[in-house]
Amino acid sequence: DGIDAVSFTSLTGKPMHWAQSLDANYTDAIAVLHRGQLVYERYFAGMAPHRTHTAFSVTKSYTGTLATMLVQEGLLDESKLVPHYIPELRDSAYADATVRDVMDMRIGVDYSEDYTDPAAGIWEHARAGGTFPRPPGYSGAQSFFEYLTRLKKSGPHGQGFAYKTVSSDVLGWLMRRVTGLGYGDLLAQRLWQPLGCEFDADMMVDTEGTEFAGGGLCATVRDLLRMGEAMRCDGAFNGRQIIPAAVVHDIRTQGSVEAFKTGGPPTLPGGAYRAMWWVTNNAHGAYSARGIHGQAIYVDPTAELVVARLASHPMAAN
């Protein structure tokens, strides 16, 4: 296959071919669309076209897209403070944060995303929601929402970018409040069913049945491609306008490069983060959904290309 033979130099300076990179990055499933046509598809480690796989923080980009749609419709006011919709958070870190601050992760909250530290906030958040096991004698928060109410402020909001999974769960709570729908139902009605996804997705939930809006989506690689292709085509897919074009334009163009300098990775110089999408601002205008352990949807409008990838890399990084 021509794609397998493509050669490049990795970020670590190692020359390799595309086919070699798949094993090196612990790929489980990968598929490529070019001009809407499936041109490449590979499966490993027991994966298959019909098998779902955790997408981790790729979920966030679905969350951000849904929220931007609600803002566009006037159901969610991005200038309002979070407690306007969720009074339960009036004594939390989010008491004086705007909806927009949450959507773009410009929140000063005392919470660490360090996966190598079992005492970090990301671990406590996961234990509260039951996505990580609770140790004997656990006495912490009993749900995702309860954990959010306990978070304290660590700095000003609306300034530098700081990647915090908890902000995605706050956004999921905001969407539930303004629509009356749980995350799964909202995702199904607004995106999954309109996109004509081939397979049911699964969602991680806590003991109260609250979906993990920051990383709980489990889907097939083909259905992730559908989302990427709709984003590439200004929100249209299979002859239907699924996502308003204005929503896609906002995500592609309105991210703050200056804010991203604070907490963006060095591998994305000049990048931005908008509505929970990673925007490269490169010559092709590419942007992506990214998740730990190697999950991704990569959209390149100039090359008319979409790549979806699911993986099991042992390191909890992007």
Secondary structure in CASP SS format (residue, H / E / C, confidence):
PFRMAT SS
TARGET T0000
AUTHOR 0000-0000-0000
METHOD secondary structure of the structure
MODEL  1
D C 1.00
G C 1.00
I C 1.00
D C 1.00
A C 1.00
V C 1.00
S E 1.00
F E 1.00
T E 1.00
S C 1.00
L C 1.00
T C 1.00
G C 1.00
K C 1.00
P E 1.00
M E 1.00
H E 1.00
W H 1.00
A H 1.00
Q H 1.00
S H 1.00
L H 1.00
D H 1.00
A H 1.00
N C 1.00
Y C 1.00
T E 1.00
D E 1.00
A E 1.00
I E 1.00
A E 1.00
V E 1.00
L E 1.00
H E 1.00
R C 1.00
G C 1.00
Q E 1.00
L E 1.00
V E 1.00
Y E 1.00
E E 1.00
R E 1.00
Y E 1.00
F C 1.00
A C 1.00
G C 1.00
M C 1.00
A C 1.00
P C 1.00
H C 1.00
R C 1.00
T C 1.00
H E 1.00
T E 1.00
A C 1.00
F C 1.00
S C 1.00
V H 1.00
T H 1.00
K H 1.00
S H 1.00
Y H 1.00
T H 1.00
G H 1.00
T H 1.00
L H 1.00
A H 1.00
T H 1.00
M H 1.00
L H 1.00
V H 1.00
Q H 1.00
E H 1.00
G C 1.00
L C 1.00
L C 1.00
D C 1.00
E C 1.00
S C 1.00
K C 1.00
L E 1.00
V H 1.00
P H 1.00
H H 1.00
Y C 1.00
I C 1.00
P H 1.00
E H 1.00
L H 1.00
R C 1.00
D C 1.00
S C 1.00
A C 1.00
Y C 1.00
A C 1.00
D C 1.00
A C 1.00
T E 1.00
V H 1.00
R H 1.00
D H 1.00
V H 1.00
M H 1.00
D C 1.00
M C 1.00
R C 1.00
I C 1.00
G C 1.00
V E 1.00
D C 1.00
Y C 1.00
S C 1.00
E C 1.00
D C 1.00
Y C 1.00
T C 1.00
D C 1.00
P C 1.00
A C 1.00
A C 1.00
G H 1.00
I H 1.00
W H 1.00
E H 1.00
H H 1.00
A H 1.00
R H 1.00
A H 1.00
G H 1.00
G C 1.00
T C 1.00
F C 1.00
P C 1.00
R C 1.00
P C 1.00
P C 1.00
G C 1.00
Y C 1.00
S C 1.00
G C 1.00
A C 1.00
Q C 1.00
S C 1.00
F H 1.00
F H 1.00
E H 1.00
Y H 1.00
L H 1.00
T H 1.00
R H 1.00
L C 1.00
K C 1.00
K E 1.00
S C 1.00
G C 1.00
P C 1.00
H C 1.00
G C 1.00
Q C 1.00
G C 1.00
F C 1.00
A C 1.00
Y C 1.00
K C 1.00
T H 1.00
V H 1.00
S H 1.00
S H 1.00
D H 1.00
V H 1.00
L H 1.00
G H 1.00
W H 1.00
L H 1.00
M H 1.00
R H 1.00
R H 1.00
V H 1.00
T H 1.00
G C 1.00
L C 1.00
G C 1.00
Y H 1.00
G H 1.00
D H 1.00
L H 1.00
L H 1.00
A H 1.00
Q H 1.00
R H 1.00
L H 1.00
W H 1.00
Q C 1.00
P C 1.00
L C 1.00
G C 1.00
C C 1.00
E C 1.00
F C 1.00
D C 1.00
A C 1.00
D E 1.00
M E 1.00
M C 1.00
V E 1.00
D C 1.00
T C 1.00
E C 1.00
G C 1.00
T C 1.00
E E 1.00
F C 1.00
A C 1.00
G C 1.00
G C 1.00
G C 1.00
L E 1.00
C E 1.00
A E 1.00
T C 1.00
V H 1.00
R H 1.00
D H 1.00
L H 1.00
L H 1.00
R H 1.00
M H 1.00
G H 1.00
E H 1.00
A H 1.00
M H 1.00
R H 1.00
C C 1.00
D C 1.00
G C 1.00
A E 1.00
F E 1.00
N C 1.00
G C 1.00
R E 1.00
Q E 1.00
I C 1.00
I C 1.00
P C 1.00
A H 1.00
A H 1.00
V H 1.00
V H 1.00
H H 1.00
D H 1.00
I H 1.00
R H 1.00
T H 1.00
Q C 1.00
G C 1.00
S C 1.00
V H 1.00
E H 1.00
A H 1.00
F H 1.00
K H 1.00
T H 1.00
G H 1.00
G C 1.00
P C 1.00
P C 1.00
T C 1.00
L C 1.00
P C 1.00
G C 1.00
G C 1.00
A E 1.00
Y E 1.00
R E 1.00
A C 1.00
M C 1.00
W E 1.00
W E 1.00
V E 1.00
T C 1.00
N C 1.00
N C 1.00
A C 1.00
H C 1.00
G C 1.00
A C 1.00
Y E 1.00
S E 1.00
A E 1.00
R E 1.00
G E 1.00
I C 1.00
H C 1.00
G C 1.00
Q E 1.00
A E 1.00
I E 1.00
Y E 1.00
V E 1.00
D E 1.00
P C 1.00
T C 1.00
A C 1.00
E C 1.00
L E 1.00
V E 1.00
V E 1.00
A E 1.00
R E 1.00
L E 1.00
A E 1.00
S C 1.00
H C 1.00
P C 1.00
M C 1.00
A C 1.00
A C 1.00
N C 1.00
END
